[in-house]
Every structure is written in C-alpha cells, then in structure tokens.
Amino acid sequence: MRGMPVPAHDHWQKSSHCAQGDSCVHVVTDVGGGVKLTESSDSTGAILRTTPAAWAALVCTLKEGRCQD
C-alpha cells in the first residue's frame, strides 16, 4: 500500500468495490456515532468526517439511485 497506512486504532472496513490497485476507500464509525472515510493511497493521511445520514445518502446515490425516502 502506498502512502500512509490506515490508522490501526479503529476497525476500518475496506470498500467491497476496491480494485486490485493501491487506491481504496476505507470507512469506520467513530465513537461519537459519526462516519470517517479515508483513502489508502492518500499520502497526507486525510480523514473525512460526516454524519450517518450523509453517508447513507452518498452510498444510495452511488448505488444508482436505489434509495427509499
């Protein structure tokens, strides 16, 4: 894996759509109930934080609009 390793203190889940390359999205729920995202080849080790509702909306959008309101 290129770049910074995914932080070991959380149980990060790698995207099931991760290709064979070294660029994968990882997600974890934080202790406050929020959602954190990172990308394995990001050399800055940036972590994005969002709400569960925003994360769910993104996932639904990425799954070709199969969302229910």
Secondary structure as UniProt FT lines:
FT   TURN            8..9
FT   STRAND          13..14
FT   TURN            16..17
FT   STRAND          25..29
FT   TURN            31..32
FT   STRAND          35..39
FT   TURN            40..41
FT   TURN            43..44
FT   STRAND          48..50
FT   HELIX           52..62
FT   TURN            63..65
//
